[in-house]
Amino acid sequence: MAASFMVGLQAVMTLPCILCMVVGVFVGIIFGCIPGLSATMALAMFLPVTYSMDTVTAIVLLVALYIGGISGGLISAILTGIPGTPSSVATCFDGWPLTQKGKGVKALGVGIVASFAGTILSTIILIFLSPALASIAIKFGAYEYFAVAVFSLTMMSGLSGGNIYKGLISGLCGCIFATVGIDSISGVQRFTMGNRMLSNGFNILPVLIGLFAVAEIAARAAKVKTEKPSEGIKISMKDVKGFGFSMAEAKSQIHNFFLCSLIGTGIGILPGIGGGAANVLAYSVSKASCHRSKKVSDDVAMSGDDYGTGVIDGVVASESSNNAAIGGALVPLLALGIPGDTVTAMLLGGLTLHGVTPGPLMFTSNVDIVYSVFLTMIIGTIIMLFMEFYGLRLFALLLGIPMYFLLPAIFLYCVVGSYGVRNNLFDVITLIVFGVVGFVFAQLKIPSAPFILGFLIGPLMETNLRRGLMFASGDFGQFFTQPIADVFFAAAVISICFSIRSQRKPRKKSKYESEEDD
């Protein structure tokens, strides 16, 4: 392995590769922090640029864009409450409330460090355990994927904001909207009403942006009319040291960090799920498992009821998991040739473009490329840490911009970003439609997070349920004959029981909910 690392080090430690890392991470952060743009779009736009590059330099650029794009989403999620990417949805839940309390710098610092540490941990797992993890992932069939989906959907209860019924309604709506389009198994058009634009269904990016960004913009627009520039939220940089949090707060998050990073890595390994689901699931698990007997600080949760009021636990959970999913998603790509998410699908295109076929043979025939990816993950993450750290105060200054200037600009970026996904006006219409849906949800106090979980996981569950029934000739009992599937079914039952028990307990209102009621 040491010899392989030296080969990779020689390949990446060249001036073109280093410049590509710096530029890639910087551009990725910009794409990630602008709502409507994403890491996938960054790779899609820069893929033609790699035509004239050698293979290693091209892959270094694409991986650097990936790292910057996923991490950059935390900036807008924390500073504006609007997720920059699908992977930063859960970051809004506590990052934005922290900013509203005047602790945006701390939220940014926590998010940056969690992103850095999560990526490094998943890269270590990728390097040392990729053969073993790949051998486990390759055993997953229809039964196992269905069990994973069932377990994932039980996490809706943790995202329901204290009302499990509204959470289930939201999640069910997500599953229903995900069925629109051509059926992946039978090829039959479903719920398209004869409209050919609905044949491909709703793209996740405009759905997400509409549900969270446009709905949030609409909700704030009414307040902005009477808001004076001086009344906007301000961040005080006085007495801020380092990343803005104490050593005691950092120690309190060790268990949370490792738990959520491992969840993110595991979700990343499973093809087709990605960081968009990883951060929401990890947040839900973190919330359910939070129980402290000793108070660390006002910004550290004592129990799951504190989540959503502005605690660093939620930021750590989201940012460590979505960045850990980066390393996880590369496991099936490099070891099996199967993209773990949409971004690694673009990486697959980049590798194929340069004549490299991902799979087990890569570890013997393309050692320089494999270890170039590993080293780019490590070096690129360090570059990302420094860029975001030294840009911390610059990002904080964004809040000085009056909202009546900022919101129209964000909306414009949302429209451009949605249109740029497929160069299709229908995606802009989708953006507006789901913006209305998100606004209505907000008025009815229905949580939007379960909708996204249902939209992402619902098709996975349906497709593998039908495939499994086809394999078993209609015998549903066959789903319980596989050990791996049984583990996830058991976890789903435990999750449901825990949710029922939690719902029966009287829930203490936070001071922020009390203020809203008043």
URTAVEN-V207468 format. One record per residue. N is the residue number from 1. SS is DSSP state (A for helix, B for strand, O for the rest). Layout:
# URTAVEN-V207468
n=<N;N>
ss=<SS;SS>
This chain:
# URTAVEN-V207468
n=<1;2;3;4;5;6;7;8;9;10;11;12;13;14;15;16;17;18;19;20;21;22;23;24;25;26;27;28;29;30;31;32;33;34;35;36;37;38;39;40;41;42;43;44;45;46;47;48;49;50;51;52;53;54;55;56;57;58;59;60;61;62;63;64;65;66;67;68;69;70;71;72;73;74;75;76;77;78;79;80;81;82;83;84;85;86;87;88;89;90;91;92;93;94;95;96;97;98;99;100;101;102;103;104;105;106;107;108;109;110;111;112;113;114;115;116;117;118;119;120;121;122;123;124;125;126;127;128;129;130;131;132;133;134;135;136;137;138;139;140;141;142;143;144;145;146;147;148;149;150;151;152;153;154;155;156;157;158;159;160;161;162;163;164;165;166;167;168;169;170;171;172;173;174;175;176;177;178;179;180;181;182;183;184;185;186;187;188;189;190;191;192;193;194;195;196;197;198;199;200;201;202;203;204;205;206;207;208;209;210;211;212;213;214;215;216;217;218;219;220;221;222;223;224;225;226;227;228;229;230;231;232;233;234;235;236;237;238;239;240;241;242;243;244;245;246;247;248;249;250;251;252;253;254;255;256;257;258;259;260;261;262;263;264;265;266;267;268;269;270;271;272;273;274;275;276;277;278;279;280;281;282;283;284;285;286;287;288;289;290;291;292;293;294;295;296;297;298;299;300;301;302;303;304;305;306;307;308;309;310;311;312;313;314;315;316;317;318;319;320;321;322;323;324;325;326;327;328;329;330;331;332;333;334;335;336;337;338;339;340;341;342;343;344;345;346;347;348;349;350;351;352;353;354;355;356;357;358;359;360;361;362;363;364;365;366;367;368;369;370;371;372;373;374;375;376;377;378;379;380;381;382;383;384;385;386;387;388;389;390;391;392;393;394;395;396;397;398;399;400;401;402;403;404;405;406;407;408;409;410;411;412;413;414;415;416;417;418;419;420;421;422;423;424;425;426;427;428;429;430;431;432;433;434;435;436;437;438;439;440;441;442;443;444;445;446;447;448;449;450;451;452;453;454;455;456;457;458;459;460;461;462;463;464;465;466;467;468;469;470;471;472;473;474;475;476;477;478;479;480;481;482;483;484;485;486;487;488;489;490;491;492;493;494;495;496;497;498;499;500;501;502;503;504;505;506;507;508;509;510;511;512;513;514;515;516;517;518>
ss=<O;A;A;A;A;A;A;A;A;A;A;A;O;O;A;A;A;A;A;A;A;A;A;A;A;A;A;A;A;A;A;A;A;O;O;O;O;O;A;A;A;A;A;A;A;A;A;A;A;A;A;A;O;O;A;A;A;A;A;A;A;A;A;A;A;A;A;A;A;A;A;A;A;A;A;A;A;A;A;A;O;O;O;O;O;A;A;A;O;O;A;A;A;A;A;A;A;A;A;A;O;O;O;A;A;A;A;A;A;A;A;A;A;A;A;A;A;A;A;A;A;A;A;A;A;A;A;A;A;A;A;A;A;A;A;A;A;O;O;O;O;A;A;A;A;A;A;A;A;A;A;A;A;A;A;A;A;A;A;O;O;O;O;A;A;A;A;A;A;A;A;A;A;A;A;A;A;A;O;O;B;B;O;O;O;O;O;O;B;B;O;O;O;O;O;A;A;A;O;O;O;O;O;A;A;A;A;A;A;A;A;A;A;A;A;A;A;A;A;A;A;A;A;A;O;O;O;O;A;A;A;O;O;O;O;O;O;O;O;O;O;O;O;O;O;O;A;A;A;A;A;A;O;A;A;A;A;A;A;A;A;A;A;A;A;A;A;A;A;O;O;O;O;O;A;A;A;A;A;A;A;A;A;A;A;A;A;A;A;O;B;O;O;O;O;O;O;O;O;O;O;O;B;A;A;A;O;O;O;O;O;A;A;A;A;A;A;A;A;A;A;A;A;A;A;A;A;A;A;A;A;A;A;A;A;A;O;O;O;O;O;A;A;A;A;A;A;A;A;A;A;A;A;O;O;O;O;O;O;O;O;A;A;A;A;O;A;A;A;A;A;A;A;A;A;A;A;A;A;A;A;A;A;A;A;A;A;A;A;A;O;A;A;A;A;A;A;A;A;A;O;O;A;A;A;A;A;A;A;A;A;A;A;A;A;A;A;A;A;A;A;A;O;O;A;A;A;A;A;A;A;A;A;A;A;A;A;A;A;A;A;A;A;O;O;O;O;O;A;A;A;A;A;A;A;A;A;A;A;A;A;A;A;A;A;A;A;A;A;A;A;O;O;O;O;A;A;A;A;A;O;O;A;A;A;A;A;A;A;A;A;A;A;A;A;A;A;A;A;A;A;A;A;A;O;O;O;O;O;O;A;A;A;A;A;A;A;O>
